[in-house]
Structure formats: structure tokens, C-alpha cells
Amino acid sequence: MMRNAVEALDRLAGGLGTAVLALATVACWVIVGTASLFWIGLPLLPSVMAMTRVVADKERVRLGRWGEQALSPYETSIEDLTWQDAVRAARRDPATWRDLRWLCLHATSGLVLGLLGIAFPVMAVRDLSFPLWYGLLPETETTSTMYLPVDSWTGIAGTALIGLVWALLSLTIGPGMARLQALPGRRLLPPHPSVDLSHRIAQLTATRAGALQAHAAELRRIERSLHDGAQNRLVAVVVLVAAAKRALERDPATAGPVLDRAQEAAETALTELRGVVRGILPPILQDRGLAGSLAALASDCPVPCKVSVGELGALPLSVETTAYFTVAEALTNVAKHSGATHARVALHRRGDTLRVEIEDDGHGGAAERDGSGLAGIRRRVAAHDGVLTLDSPAGGPTRIEVELPCVS
């Protein structure tokens, strides 16, 4: 419950930020709209429409952190158009009217919910700690957050009780308030149904291409591992066994060392074959489950790593495998390149989405390049229609967030 409440507070605070921007944009619309009645505000309409799109896009990015990433719904750009053409283009675009409806709703209900969401924990801290510092206040200012006078220990205890009520409200209705605040954006900011299909087809085409590329790269890796490793070892075994057979015919005493070398080569080939098999589907996932296999990865990591796994429920095997390899590759990068002294891995499930977070306190500056581990992670995640977010400023820390749909 505490974790949900903290996450809800984060969401409400972010929603409050975009609600303030939405309120400022509504004020600009009122001013420019009034001025347009006298023709002097018409040239400013493209600027206000562009401002509306910027604010709506910020809300799309914010909502994308807590669910499915919203695609940009705009059919045309208005930055380089005259005000007459910009107005015509925006009027024909269904996203314009949906943005305006969201703007009005978020500037009012989103602002109120954001303020209440922040006020509840602030008032809880204030009233719960009131008995510790009320004596430092002048007598005329010793009141609770409900402006009830506090002039006795009964009033002080009542103030602390009110603080407990604020805390319970934050824990119980905070998540619901966050969902309610995000509801207009979830309904109105995605692309209109008339254009969503084409965007979705383009997205799935790109995802399919990425999945095929990742599959081909995986096949090449397996082929290279078998050819360069196990196959060469097995050829050596065949050669050594043939040599031992000839030695038995000529001088049986010399056959023993040759057979020992053949046994060593066979054992090495078997070890390499097991490594290839683990690279395809780690047996540890079947033996220990996802939580246990991640704990094993963390224990083998040279950098001290803490793993926290929430209630995951039943996950598709492909999702478990992708989550495992994501963490494995990320921890490998941490050990090799980050210079970190501590790392953290967290998994939790929200609805039909598995969220994987990997964070380290290294020097940052991680970047995706062709052939890099991060690029491989993104291809794996894209194959599941998932989302990967990388935040690695110079100086650190580095944070990787992956969201994987869990629908079978």
C-alpha cells in the first residue's frame, strides 16, 4: 500500500505540473480568442495551437511512464504555415479538438486533484508532528490544518488524530485520484480512431522488423558459438580417439594419455554446449523462477547488487526470458563499463505490464550503438511490443526502465 501511495504521489505531482501548464495555455486561448474577435489576435492563433500541442505532448510523455506510450496524433505540422493555413489544418485535424477538450478538463480537475494529492501528505506530516513543535508558536497561531484552535492536550491529540486521517486518505484514495487525474489524457490524447490504425500498422511493422533482426542476430550468435567452440572440441575428440586407437595397435602404454586428452576435450565441449543451451533458454528459469534466477545473476555480479521482486503472478515464458536477459545484459554492462559501486534491480507488475528497473551509481554516459548490449536489449524488448527508457547523464546515475506487456 505504501509503495502504491508513493507512486500515486509522484503521478499526481507530475500531473499538477502539466495542469499548471494547461491552465496557462487556457488563459492564452482566452486572451488570443478575445483579441481575435477584433482581428488583432488572429496571427497569434498558430502560436497558441503550437503551445497546446507542446503541453499535450508533455502529458503524453508523462502518461507513457505509467502505461502504454501514446503515439503523436498530429497529421500535419503548423509551425511553418501562415495563420490562415494553420487554422485550416488544425480545424481538419481531429487531434485539435481532442486536445482542447483535454486542456479544459486537465486545467480544472487535474489541477484540483494534483493540489489535493500533494496537500494530503503535507497536512499529514504537519498535524502528526504538531505535538513536537506547537510550543514554539505564538498562542494566536496554534491551530490545526482545519483551523481548529489548540489550547489544551485534548486539542493537541485531536490535531495528531486529524493528521492520521490525512495520512490514511493519502494511502487509500491517492492511487484512485492519480488514475482519475490521468483519465482525460488516456481518453483524449491518443490518436483518433480514424488515424490510429495506420500509426499502429507502422509501429507493428517496425516492431516486426526489429524482432526479425533480433532473431537473426541470435541465430548467428548460436551458430558462431557452436562452430567456434563445441564443434572444434568435438573434432579434437574424434582426432584424439583415432590416435588412441592407433596407439593401442602399436604401443598400448601410450594410449592412456591420449585418451585422457580426449576425455578433457569431450568435457570441455559438453561445458560449452551447456553454455549455448543456457543462452537460448536458461534452465535456471525453470528451476528457480524469475525471482530466483535474478537473485543468482545479482550474486554473480562483481558489483554489489540488490534485487527486489514484487508479486508478478503468472508470466508468459517469453516475457520471463526477455526480462532475464535484459537484467543479465544490463548487469554485464554495469560490471564492465559503469565504474559503479552499487546496483539495484526491481521488478513489479502493474496490470498486464511487467516493469523492470535497473539502476547503478556509476559515471553514466551510457549510449546505444549498433552492436552494443543496450541496442540488443531494445531489440528484445521491441519484439514484445515493449518500451525501453534509458536515462544516463554524464556523471550518473544510469537508469534503465523496461515495460513488457504480459498478455499471452
C-alpha positions as CSV (number, residue, x, y, z in Angstrom):
1,M,0.0,0.0,0.0
2,M,2.8,2.4,0.9
3,R,4.5,1.8,-2.5
4,N,1.3,2.5,-4.4
5,A,0.8,5.7,-2.3
6,V,4.3,6.9,-3.1
7,E,3.8,6.1,-6.8
8,A,0.5,7.9,-6.8
9,L,2.0,11.0,-5.2
10,D,4.7,11.0,-7.9
11,R,2.0,10.8,-10.6
12,L,-0.2,13.5,-9.0
13,A,2.8,15.8,-8.7
14,G,3.7,15.3,-12.3
15,G,0.0,15.8,-13.3
16,L,0.0,19.0,-11.3
17,G,2.9,20.3,-13.3
18,T,1.2,19.7,-16.7
19,A,-2.1,21.0,-15.2
20,V,-0.4,24.3,-14.4
21,L,0.8,24.5,-18.0
22,A,-2.6,23.6,-19.2
23,L,-4.2,26.4,-17.1
24,A,-1.7,28.9,-18.6
25,T,-2.5,27.7,-22.1
26,V,-6.2,28.1,-21.4
27,A,-5.5,31.6,-20.3
28,C,-3.6,32.3,-23.5
29,W,-6.5,30.9,-25.5
30,V,-8.9,33.2,-23.7
31,I,-6.7,36.3,-24.4
32,V,-6.0,35.4,-28.0
33,G,-9.6,34.3,-28.6
34,T,-10.9,37.6,-27.3
35,A,-8.4,39.6,-29.3
36,S,-9.3,37.6,-32.5
37,L,-12.9,39.0,-32.2
38,F,-11.2,42.3,-33.2
39,W,-8.9,40.6,-35.8
40,I,-5.7,41.5,-33.9
41,G,-5.3,38.1,-32.3
42,L,-5.6,36.0,-35.5
43,P,-1.9,36.0,-36.3
44,L,-1.2,34.6,-32.8
45,L,-3.5,31.6,-33.3
46,P,-0.7,29.3,-34.7
47,S,1.5,30.1,-31.7
48,V,-1.3,29.2,-29.2
49,M,-2.1,26.0,-31.2
50,A,1.6,25.0,-31.1
51,M,1.7,25.7,-27.4
52,T,-1.3,23.4,-26.9
53,R,0.4,20.6,-28.8
54,V,3.6,21.1,-26.7
55,V,1.7,20.8,-23.4
56,A,-0.4,17.8,-24.7
57,D,2.9,16.1,-25.8
58,K,4.3,16.6,-22.3
59,E,1.3,14.9,-20.9
60,R,1.6,12.1,-23.4
61,V,5.2,11.6,-22.2
62,R,4.2,11.7,-18.6
63,L,1.4,9.1,-19.1
64,G,3.8,7.0,-21.1
65,R,5.9,6.5,-17.9
66,W,2.9,4.8,-16.3
67,G,1.4,2.8,-19.2
68,E,1.4,2.4,-22.9
69,Q,3.3,5.1,-24.8
70,A,0.9,7.4,-26.7
71,L,1.8,8.0,-30.4
72,S,1.8,11.5,-31.7
73,P,-1.6,12.0,-33.3
74,Y,-1.0,15.1,-35.4
75,E,-1.5,14.7,-39.2
76,T,0.2,18.0,-40.2
77,S,2.8,20.4,-38.8
78,I,1.6,24.1,-38.3
79,E,4.9,25.7,-37.4
80,D,5.8,26.9,-40.9
81,L,2.3,27.8,-42.1
82,T,0.6,31.1,-42.4
83,W,-2.1,31.7,-39.8
84,Q,-4.8,31.1,-42.3
85,D,-3.4,27.7,-43.4
86,A,-2.5,26.8,-39.8
87,V,-6.1,27.4,-38.7
88,R,-7.5,25.3,-41.6
89,A,-5.1,22.5,-41.0
90,A,-5.8,22.4,-37.3
91,R,-9.6,22.6,-37.9
92,R,-9.4,19.5,-40.1
93,D,-7.2,17.6,-37.7
94,P,-9.3,15.6,-35.1
95,A,-6.5,15.8,-32.6
96,T,-7.0,19.6,-32.3
97,W,-10.5,19.3,-30.8
98,R,-9.5,16.4,-28.6
99,D,-6.5,18.5,-27.3
100,L,-8.8,21.4,-26.5
101,R,-11.2,19.2,-24.6
102,W,-8.3,17.7,-22.6
103,L,-6.9,21.1,-22.0
104,C,-10.1,22.4,-20.3
105,L,-10.5,19.2,-18.2
106,H,-6.9,18.9,-17.1
107,A,-6.6,22.6,-16.3
108,T,-9.5,22.2,-13.8
109,S,-10.0,18.7,-12.5
110,G,-6.3,17.8,-13.0
111,L,-5.2,20.9,-11.1
112,V,-7.6,20.3,-8.2
113,L,-6.6,16.6,-7.9
114,G,-2.9,17.4,-8.1
115,L,-3.2,20.0,-5.3
116,L,-5.2,17.7,-3.1
117,G,-2.8,14.8,-3.8
118,I,0.1,16.9,-2.5
119,A,-1.8,18.6,0.2
120,F,-2.9,15.4,2.0
121,P,0.7,14.1,2.8
122,V,1.9,17.6,3.6
123,M,-1.0,18.1,6.1
124,A,-0.4,14.7,7.5
125,V,3.2,15.5,8.3
126,R,2.2,18.8,9.7
127,D,-0.5,17.6,12.0
128,L,1.2,14.3,13.1
129,S,4.3,16.2,14.1
130,F,2.4,19.1,15.7
131,P,2.8,17.9,19.3
132,L,6.6,18.2,18.8
133,W,6.8,21.9,17.9
134,Y,3.5,23.5,18.8
135,G,5.1,25.1,21.8
136,L,7.4,27.2,19.6
137,L,4.4,29.0,18.0
138,P,2.6,32.1,19.4
139,E,-0.6,31.3,21.1
140,T,-2.6,33.0,18.4
141,E,-1.2,30.7,15.7
142,T,-1.6,27.3,17.5
143,T,-4.3,25.9,15.2
144,S,-4.6,22.6,13.3
145,T,-4.8,22.4,9.5
146,M,-8.6,22.6,9.9
147,Y,-8.1,25.9,11.7
148,L,-9.3,24.5,15.0
149,P,-7.8,26.2,18.0
150,V,-5.3,24.1,20.0
151,D,-5.2,25.3,23.6
152,S,-5.0,22.0,25.5
153,W,-3.6,18.5,25.3
154,T,-7.0,17.4,24.1
155,G,-6.7,19.7,21.1
156,I,-3.1,18.6,20.5
157,A,-4.2,14.9,20.5
158,G,-7.1,15.8,18.2
159,T,-4.7,17.5,15.8
160,A,-2.5,14.4,15.7
161,L,-5.6,12.4,15.0
162,I,-6.5,14.7,12.1
163,G,-3.0,14.1,10.8
164,L,-3.6,10.4,10.9
165,V,-6.8,10.9,8.9
166,W,-4.8,12.8,6.2
167,A,-2.3,10.0,6.1
168,L,-5.0,7.4,5.7
169,L,-6.5,9.4,2.9
170,S,-3.2,9.6,1.1
171,L,-2.7,5.8,1.4
172,T,-6.3,4.8,0.4
173,I,-7.6,7.3,-2.2
174,G,-4.3,8.6,-3.5
175,P,-4.0,5.9,-6.2
176,G,-7.6,6.5,-7.3
177,M,-7.0,10.2,-7.5
178,A,-4.0,9.6,-9.7
179,R,-6.0,7.4,-12.1
180,L,-8.8,9.9,-12.2
181,Q,-6.3,12.7,-13.0
182,A,-4.9,10.7,-15.9
183,L,-8.3,9.6,-17.3
184,P,-8.9,12.6,-19.6
185,G,-5.4,12.2,-21.1
186,R,-5.8,8.5,-21.6
187,R,-9.2,9.0,-23.3
188,L,-8.4,12.1,-25.4
189,L,-4.7,12.3,-26.1
190,P,-4.1,9.0,-28.1
191,P,-4.7,9.3,-31.9
192,H,-8.2,9.5,-33.1
193,P,-9.6,6.1,-34.2
194,S,-9.7,7.3,-37.8
195,V,-5.8,7.6,-37.9
196,D,-4.8,5.2,-35.1
197,L,-4.8,2.1,-37.4
198,S,-2.3,3.5,-39.8
199,H,0.0,4.5,-37.0
200,R,-0.4,1.1,-35.3
201,I,0.4,-0.7,-38.6
202,A,3.6,1.4,-39.0
203,Q,4.5,0.7,-35.4
204,L,3.9,-3.1,-35.7
205,T,5.9,-3.1,-39.0
206,A,8.9,-1.6,-37.3
207,T,8.5,-3.9,-34.3
208,R,8.3,-6.9,-36.6
209,A,11.4,-5.8,-38.4
210,G,13.3,-5.4,-35.1
211,A,12.1,-8.8,-33.9
212,L,13.3,-10.5,-37.1
213,Q,16.6,-8.7,-36.8
214,A,17.0,-9.8,-33.2
215,H,16.1,-13.4,-34.2
216,A,18.7,-13.4,-37.0
217,A,21.3,-12.0,-34.6
218,E,20.5,-14.7,-32.1
219,L,20.8,-17.4,-34.7
220,R,24.2,-16.0,-35.8
221,R,25.3,-16.0,-32.2
222,I,24.3,-19.6,-31.6
223,E,25.9,-20.7,-34.9
224,R,29.1,-18.9,-34.0
225,S,29.2,-20.4,-30.5
226,L,28.6,-23.9,-31.9
227,H,31.1,-23.6,-34.8
228,D,33.9,-21.9,-32.9
229,G,33.5,-23.8,-29.6
230,A,31.8,-27.1,-29.3
231,Q,32.3,-28.2,-32.9
232,N,36.1,-27.7,-32.7
233,R,36.2,-29.5,-29.4
234,L,34.3,-32.5,-30.9
235,V,36.6,-32.6,-33.9
236,A,39.5,-32.7,-31.4
237,V,37.9,-35.6,-29.6
238,V,37.5,-37.6,-32.9
239,V,41.1,-37.0,-33.8
240,L,42.4,-38.0,-30.3
241,V,40.2,-41.1,-30.2
242,A,41.6,-42.1,-33.6
243,A,45.1,-41.5,-32.3
244,A,44.4,-43.6,-29.2
245,K,43.1,-46.4,-31.4
246,R,46.3,-46.4,-33.5
247,A,48.4,-46.3,-30.3
248,L,46.5,-49.3,-28.9
249,E,47.6,-51.3,-32.0
250,R,51.2,-50.2,-31.9
251,D,52.0,-49.4,-28.2
252,P,49.1,-49.8,-25.7
253,A,51.1,-48.0,-23.0
254,T,51.0,-44.7,-24.9
255,A,47.2,-44.8,-25.4
256,G,46.3,-43.7,-21.9
257,P,47.5,-40.1,-22.1
258,V,45.8,-39.7,-25.5
259,L,42.5,-41.0,-24.1
260,D,42.9,-38.6,-21.1
261,R,43.2,-35.7,-23.5
262,A,40.2,-36.9,-25.5
263,Q,38.2,-37.0,-22.2
264,E,39.2,-33.5,-21.3
265,A,38.2,-32.2,-24.8
266,A,34.9,-34.0,-24.6
267,E,34.2,-32.5,-21.1
268,T,35.1,-29.0,-22.4
269,A,32.8,-29.5,-25.4
270,L,30.0,-30.6,-23.1
271,T,30.5,-27.4,-20.9
272,E,30.4,-25.2,-24.0
273,L,27.2,-26.9,-25.3
274,R,25.6,-26.3,-21.9
275,G,26.6,-22.6,-22.2
276,V,24.9,-22.4,-25.6
277,V,21.8,-24.0,-24.2
278,R,21.6,-21.6,-21.3
279,G,22.0,-18.8,-23.8
280,I,18.8,-20.0,-25.6
281,L,16.7,-20.7,-22.6
282,P,18.3,-20.6,-19.2
283,P,17.4,-23.8,-17.2
284,I,17.5,-21.7,-14.0
285,L,14.3,-20.0,-15.0
286,Q,12.6,-23.4,-14.9
287,D,14.3,-24.4,-11.7
288,R,14.1,-21.2,-9.6
289,G,11.6,-19.0,-11.4
290,L,12.3,-15.4,-12.5
291,A,12.9,-14.1,-9.0
292,G,15.4,-16.8,-8.1
293,S,17.3,-16.6,-11.4
294,L,17.7,-12.8,-11.0
295,A,19.0,-13.3,-7.5
296,A,21.6,-15.7,-8.9
297,L,22.5,-13.1,-11.5
298,A,22.9,-10.5,-8.8
299,S,25.1,-12.8,-6.6
300,D,27.4,-13.4,-9.6
301,C,27.7,-9.7,-10.5
302,P,31.1,-8.2,-9.4
303,V,29.2,-5.0,-8.4
304,P,27.1,-5.4,-5.2
305,C,23.5,-5.6,-6.4
306,K,20.2,-5.6,-4.6
307,V,17.2,-7.3,-6.2
308,S,13.6,-6.6,-5.2
309,V,10.7,-8.5,-6.9
310,G,7.1,-7.8,-6.2
311,E,4.1,-10.0,-6.8
312,L,4.4,-11.0,-10.5
313,G,1.7,-13.6,-11.0
314,A,1.8,-16.0,-13.9
315,L,4.0,-14.6,-16.7
316,P,4.4,-15.9,-20.3
317,L,7.7,-17.8,-20.7
318,S,8.9,-15.4,-23.4
319,V,8.4,-12.4,-21.1
320,E,10.3,-14.1,-18.3
321,T,13.1,-14.9,-20.7
322,T,13.3,-11.4,-22.1
323,A,13.3,-9.9,-18.5
324,Y,16.1,-12.3,-17.5
325,F,18.3,-11.5,-20.5
326,T,17.6,-7.8,-20.1
327,V,18.9,-7.8,-16.5
328,A,21.8,-10.1,-17.4
329,E,23.0,-7.8,-20.2
330,A,22.4,-4.7,-18.1
331,L,24.4,-6.1,-15.1
332,T,27.2,-7.1,-17.5
333,N,27.4,-3.5,-18.8
334,V,27.4,-2.3,-15.2
335,A,30.3,-4.6,-14.3
336,K,32.3,-3.8,-17.5
337,H,31.8,-0.1,-18.1
338,S,30.0,1.8,-15.4
339,G,32.6,2.0,-12.6
340,A,29.7,1.7,-10.2
341,T,29.9,0.6,-6.5
342,H,26.3,-0.4,-6.2
343,A,23.4,-1.5,-8.5
344,R,19.7,-2.1,-8.0
345,V,17.2,-4.3,-9.8
346,A,13.5,-4.0,-9.2
347,L,10.6,-5.9,-10.8
348,H,6.9,-5.4,-10.3
349,R,3.8,-5.9,-12.2
350,R,1.0,-3.4,-12.8
351,G,-2.0,-4.9,-14.5
352,D,-0.8,-6.5,-17.7
353,T,2.6,-4.8,-17.8
354,L,5.8,-6.1,-16.2
355,R,8.1,-3.2,-15.2
356,V,11.9,-3.9,-14.9
357,E,14.2,-1.3,-13.5
358,I,18.0,-1.5,-13.4
359,E,19.9,1.4,-11.8
360,D,23.6,1.9,-10.9
361,D,25.6,4.7,-9.3
362,G,28.3,4.7,-11.9
363,H,29.7,7.6,-14.0
364,G,26.9,7.4,-16.6
365,G,27.2,8.4,-20.2
366,A,25.8,5.0,-21.5
367,A,24.6,5.2,-25.1
368,E,23.0,2.9,-27.6
369,R,25.2,2.0,-30.6
370,D,24.8,-0.7,-33.3
371,G,26.1,-3.9,-31.8
372,S,26.1,-2.7,-28.2
373,G,24.4,-4.5,-25.4
374,L,21.8,-1.8,-25.0
375,A,20.8,-2.0,-28.7
376,G,20.3,-5.7,-28.2
377,I,18.1,-5.1,-25.2
378,R,16.0,-2.7,-27.1
379,R,15.5,-5.2,-29.9
380,R,14.4,-7.9,-27.5
381,V,12.0,-5.5,-25.8
382,A,10.6,-4.2,-29.1
383,A,9.9,-7.8,-30.2
384,H,7.4,-7.9,-27.3
385,D,5.9,-4.5,-28.2
386,G,7.5,-3.2,-25.1
387,V,9.1,0.1,-24.1
388,L,12.7,0.8,-23.0
389,T,13.7,4.1,-21.4
390,L,17.4,4.9,-20.9
391,D,18.5,7.8,-18.6
392,S,22.3,8.0,-18.2
393,P,23.5,11.6,-17.8
394,A,27.2,12.3,-17.6
395,G,28.3,11.7,-14.0
396,G,25.5,9.2,-13.5
397,P,23.5,7.5,-12.3
398,T,22.3,5.2,-15.1
399,R,18.7,4.0,-15.0
400,I,17.1,1.6,-17.4
401,E,13.3,1.1,-17.3
402,V,11.7,-1.6,-19.4
403,E,7.9,-2.2,-19.7
404,L,6.8,-5.6,-21.2
405,P,3.2,-6.5,-22.0
406,C,2.3,-9.7,-20.2
407,V,-0.7,-10.7,-22.4
408,S,-0.2,-14.2,-23.7
